[in-house]
Amino acid sequence: MGEEERGGGEVVEILIKKVNEIASISDYRYTVKKQYCNLARRLKLLIPMLEEIRDIKDSIIPQQTLKALVMLKQALDSAKDLLMFGSEGSKIYLVLEREQIMNKYHEVTAKLEQALSGISCESLDISDEVKEQVELVLAQFRRAKGRVDANDVELYEDLLSLYNKTHDSASDLAVLRRLCEKLQLMGISDLTLESLALHEMVAATGDPGESIEKMSMLLKKIKDFVQTENPNLEAPAREKNLPPSGSGQAIVDHPTMFYEAS
C-alpha cells in the first residue's frame, strides 16, 4: 500500500512514532551538538500538531495536506539517520568531513521545511496555540537553511595536520593531547567506540577507501598516545577481536548516507 493510500490517522501515528524515536536519541558529538540538539528540539515541538491532526473527528484530511504529511515522513527518516550518525558516528569523521556533514544537515532541514509548509493548519482546524508553535518551527527551519555556524577551527586544523602527515614530530604530542581532550577520546572505552564507528563505515560499503584508511591510522596515533600517557590501560576483548580496517567484514548494518569515500 502506498503512503498516500493509507488513512490520514495511520500516517500521523507513524509520524508521531518517528518524532518520539528521534527525541530518544542520546547525546550528540561535540562538533555537531548545537545544530543537532536544535533540530531534535524543533522536531519534538511538532508533536502537539500531529496529535491534534490525529484526534480530528469526522473530518477528512485534504489530499494536498496528506501528501505533505507523507513528505514529512520521508524527511523525518532522513533526519533520524542524520541525528543517529551525529550521536553514534565516528568523531574523527565528523570533524574531517564537516563540510559534507553540514551540507547533509542543510539538505534535511530544507526537506523538513518544505514538507511542513505544505500542511494547512487552517483547513485542519488546528488550535491557535499550536498554529503559532508550528509557524515558529517553520521560521526556525528557514533561518537554519542558509546558516553556517563557526565550528572549532583549531580542532579541524589539528586533525587535518596529523591526517596529512607521514612522519611523526615532537610537536605532535601537544596536538594529540588537545585532540584527545576535545574529542573525549581519553579512555579505552572511548577509543573502542570510535574504532567500532570506523569499522561500521567500512562494513557499510565493503571498501574503506583511502580517507577511512587514513582516519584509522590517525586513530591508531591517538590510541598509541593515550596508552603511552596511561601505560596501565588495556584494550577490552571486543576491540582485540575487531577485523582489520580494510577487511570489509560487517559488524553492524548501518545507514550509508555518509559513507562515500572522499
C-alpha positions, -999 to +999 in steps of 0.1 A: +000+000+000+014+034-009+018+060+018-008+083+003-033+054+002-031+050+040-057+067+062-046+101+074-047+089+110-024+060+103+002+082+086+000+106+116+006+078+141+037+068+121+049+104+122+044+107+160+063+074+165+092+087+143+094+120+162+094+101+195+122+079+182+142+110+173+136+125+208+150+094+224+184+096+206+211+102+232+237+130+233+254+142+202+291+145+193+309+177+203+313+190+168+276+188+159+260+191+193+245+226+189+229+221+155+216+186+161+202+194+195+183+223+180+170+201+152+158+174+175+141+200+198+123+216+168+110+183+157+097+175+191+077+207+190+057+192+161+041+166+184+011+187+195+002+195+159+004+158+149-017+148+179-044+174+170-045+161+134-048+125+147-076+134+170-097+152+144-132+136+144-154+132+113-130+152+092-112+142+060-076+153+057-072+173+024-052+154-003-026+181-005-021+180+032-019+142+032+008+145+005+027+169+027+024+145+057+039+117+035+068+141+026+073+149+063+076+111+070+104+109+043+121+140+057+119+125+093+135+093+080+164+114+067+166+134+099+167+103+121+196+089+100+214+122+103+209+125+141+218+089+147+251+094+129+257+126+150+251+105+181+270+073+173+292+081+143+329+085+141+341+116+159+371+119+136+350+116+105+325+143+118+354+167+121+373+160+089+342+157+067+325+187+084+315+203+051+298+172+038+281+167+072+267+203+073+256+200+036+235+170+046+222+189+076+210+218+054+195+193+029+175+176+056+164+210+071+152+221+037+132+189+032+115+194+066+107+230+059+092+221+025+070+193+040+059+214+069+050+243+046+025+220+028+005+212+059-026+235+060-033+241+097-062+264+087-081+236+068-075+212+097-089+234+124-057+233+144-058+254+176-043+289+176-016+280+202-004+250+182-006+270+149+018+296+164+041+269+175+043+254+140+049+288+125+077+293+149+093+260+140+089+268+103+106+302+108+135+284+126+139+259+098+140+287+072+167+306+092+187+274+097+187+265+059+214+290+050+232+294+083+268+282+086+278+281+123+315+285+131+330+252+141+361+246+162+387+257+136+416+246+158+402+211+162+398+208+125+433+221+117+448+198+144+432+167+130+440+177+094+476+183+102+480+148+116+458+133+089+482+146+062+514+139+080+535+109+070+562+113+097+558+120+135+573+150+151+578+163+187+551+189+182+525+162+176+523+154+213+507+188+221+483+184+192+474+148+202+467+160+238+443+187+225+426+162+202+421+136+230+405+162+253+382+179+227+371+146+211+368+130+245+390+101+235+408+098+268+399+063+278+400+028+262+362+026+261+360+059+242+387+047+218+369+014+213+337+030+204+355+053+179+372+022+164+338+004+161+323+035+144+350+035+117+347-003+112+309+001+108+316+026+080+338+001+063+312-026+068+285-004+051+305-001+019+328-032+019+356-008+008+372+015+033+386+039+007+417+060+012+401+085+035+388+060+060+421+041+060+439+074+068+413+080+096+421+046+110+458+054+110+450+087+127+430+068+154+460+045+159+482+075+166+457+087+192+455+053+208+493+050+210+494+084+226+467+076+252+484+043+260+518+060+263+503+085+287+485+058+306+506+026+302+483+005+326+453+008+302+444-024+284+421-028+254+388-046+260+383-080+245+358-068+218+384-043+205+411-070+202+387-091+181+379-064+155+388-073+119+415-052+101+400-019+090+404-028+053+387-062+055+352-050+049+338-076+074+304-064+086+299-055+123+267-036+122+244-028+092+244+009+093+229+036+070+253+045+042+242+082+039+277+095+049+300+067+038+311+077+004+349+079+005+362+113-004 
